[in-house]
Structure formats: C-alpha cells, structure tokens
C-alpha cells in the first residue's frame, strides 16, 4: 500500500502494489498497454530505475527465498 497525501492531509493517490516472483520459461519480454517499456534488470541496477527502497527490499527478500 502506498498512500500519498496532499498538503491538507487528504488522500491524493492510493496505490496497491502486488509483487510476484516469476521464472522465465520462454517467450519475449514486452510491455502491455499499461507500460511504456519492460526490462529484465539485475538486482544491482534497481537504483538506476528509481525503484523505491521498500520495493527493492521486497525484491531482495523474494530472491533470498529462492531454492
């Protein structure tokens, strides 16, 4: 959950983010209508994409759970 409030404290934006750990089986990565681009990114490159630290922590945790 990400809630952004305006100067008076009222909710301006409310985002619900759902994270999935996936494994590539086949095919070609391509964005759908909800995104301009799509990319496979190495963990060390997350900061250059402006990924929020809380999101990067979720990704690190998911990767640490892999067998």
C-alpha positions as CSV (number, residue, x, y, z in Angstrom):
1,X,0.0,0.0,0.0
2,X,1.3,3.4,-0.9
3,X,-0.8,6.4,0.2
4,X,0.2,9.9,-0.9
5,X,-1.5,12.9,0.8
6,X,-1.9,16.5,-0.3
7,X,-0.8,19.5,1.8
8,X,-4.1,19.3,3.8
9,X,-3.6,15.6,4.6
10,X,-6.3,14.3,2.3
11,X,-5.5,11.2,0.2
12,X,-4.3,12.3,-3.2
13,X,-3.2,8.9,-4.5
14,X,-3.6,5.4,-3.2
15,X,-1.6,2.6,-4.8
16,X,-1.8,-1.1,-4.1
17,X,1.3,-2.9,-5.3
18,X,1.4,-6.6,-5.7
19,X,4.7,-8.4,-6.2
20,X,5.2,-11.7,-7.8
21,X,8.3,-13.9,-8.1
22,X,8.4,-15.4,-11.5
23,X,10.7,-17.6,-13.5
24,X,11.2,-17.2,-17.3
25,X,10.1,-20.3,-19.2
26,X,10.0,-18.9,-22.7
27,X,8.9,-16.0,-24.9
28,X,10.0,-12.5,-25.3
29,X,9.5,-9.8,-22.7
30,X,7.3,-7.0,-23.9
31,X,5.2,-4.2,-22.2
32,X,1.4,-4.4,-22.3
33,X,-0.9,-1.3,-22.6
34,X,-0.2,-0.3,-19.0
35,X,3.5,0.4,-19.5
36,X,5.8,2.1,-22.0
37,X,8.7,-0.3,-21.6
38,X,9.6,-3.6,-19.9
39,X,13.1,-4.8,-18.9
40,X,14.9,-7.6,-17.1
41,X,17.0,-5.8,-14.5
42,X,19.8,-7.1,-12.4
43,X,19.5,-6.5,-8.7
44,X,22.4,-4.1,-8.6
45,X,20.7,-2.0,-11.3
46,X,17.5,-1.3,-9.4
47,X,18.6,2.1,-8.1
48,X,19.2,3.4,-11.6
49,X,15.5,2.7,-12.4
50,X,14.3,4.8,-9.4
51,X,12.9,1.8,-7.6
52,X,11.7,2.8,-4.1
53,X,13.8,1.3,-1.4
54,X,10.9,-0.5,0.2
55,X,10.2,-2.2,-3.2
56,X,13.9,-3.1,-3.6
57,X,13.7,-4.7,-0.1
58,X,10.7,-6.8,-1.2
59,X,12.7,-7.9,-4.3
60,X,15.7,-8.8,-2.2
61,X,13.6,-10.8,0.2
62,X,11.9,-12.7,-2.6
63,X,15.3,-13.6,-4.2
64,X,16.6,-14.8,-0.8
65,X,13.7,-17.3,-0.6
66,X,14.6,-19.0,-3.9
67,X,16.0,-22.5,-3.6
